[in-house]
C-alpha cells in the first residue's frame, strides 16, 4: 500500500522544474528519507494550534516531556494503524509522553476528525493546521509542496527533533523498539 499524500500549502503553484543532482549509481536523485532518520538536532518549529474542542495547544507547553507529533489524514489507512500504536505508547509511558495528531484544514474539519476519533477511539489531541506548521516541519517549498502521511516527529523534552519516521518507517518491524530506545534516553 502506498502512503497518503498531503499538500500543506493551500493552493500550491504549479511545480517548477526541479534541479537535479547526481545520485550514486542505482539510486534515484530524489528519494524519501530513510524510515528512521538519524536525529536531526534541529529545534522543533514553534506553534500554537487549536484542537477539535477549540482549545489551544502550544508546543512550548510540552517542554519537559516527550512529544510525538503525528501529521496525518483521517481517510488514510496507514494513519489509523499508527494511531493504534500511539495509543499503546501513551499507555506504556503515561505522563512522560504526549501525542498530538495534526491535520490540515481544509480538507479536514471537526466532522472528519470526530468520525476518526469515534472509529479509532483515539485519545490524542487533534490539532488543526492550515499549512503553516506542516510547511515548517517538512520544509515545504513551492517546488516540493507535499508530504506523505503518516509522518511522525519525536520532539525531545528540550524542544529538539530527536527522530522522525515516514509511512514506511512507522510500519517497519523496528519502529517500536527504536521509539522505545529514543523515549528511554535520559
Buried (B, 14 or more C-beta within 10 A) or exposed (E): EEBBEBBBBEEBEEEEEEEEEEEEEEEEEEEBEEBBBEBEEEEBBEBEBBBBEEEEBEBEEBBEBBBBBBBBBBBBEBBBBBBEBBBEBBEEBEEBBBBBBBBBBEEBEBEBBEEBBEEBEBEBBBBBBBBBBBBBBBEBEEEBBBBBBBBBBBBBBEBBBBBBBBBBBBBBEEBBEBBEEBBEEE
